[in-house]
């Protein structure tokens, strides 16, 4: 992981939606690629903000009081403690940046919880 | 800064090359946009890694032992303590992510040192 990272190459290695994979690290943060399609689960991260950068497609980050629609070249920071539920109509490619120990389903847990592999 | 961030809009607000601006925060990290053209200065950050994401153009991150050429949709993490000097032939748009207290010229200092404004 000491070379540059090409996001398109990494997304091509991903299998299904909401199966995240780690493509690199910055200090104690992980750089995570994930394909989204359909709706994820409502959850929050009480200890950390979470940065979403949309590379392809369109991501709707549902908050309890509004939807934030994020397209390619756009990013959004979900503040810590704020409930959110990502959804995407079409397959959407996301780069997520968050602390290494962040769990994808936050406080919600359940069967969508995944420990990401490194690719 | 509680809404989504459109990088193209932010880059359009930037004046000259190597005048960074802060477009958001994630925890104790800053999200910085900067246009590069020409060569910056050799420097290192002894306390932190530094994440470069290229949005437009082509960035050559010169290291002492090699050059890393990073294009749109690619990213590179300069490890802490590693000397580097970015350069770009054409105007290149970069998203940088690093701790809030990181100085753009690292240990080098000098007249290229800038305290970024928020935009």
Interface residues (C-beta under 8 A of the other chain):
Chain A: X1 X2 X3 X4 X5 X6 X7 X8 X24 X25 X26 X27 X29 X31 X48 X49 X50 X51 X53 X55 X68 X69 X70 X73 X74 X75 X76 X77 X79 X80 X97 X99
Chain B: X1 X2 X3 X4 X5 X6 X7 X8 X24 X25 X26 X27 X29 X31 X48 X49 X50 X51 X53 X55 X68 X69 X70 X73 X74 X75 X76 X77 X79 X80 X97 X99
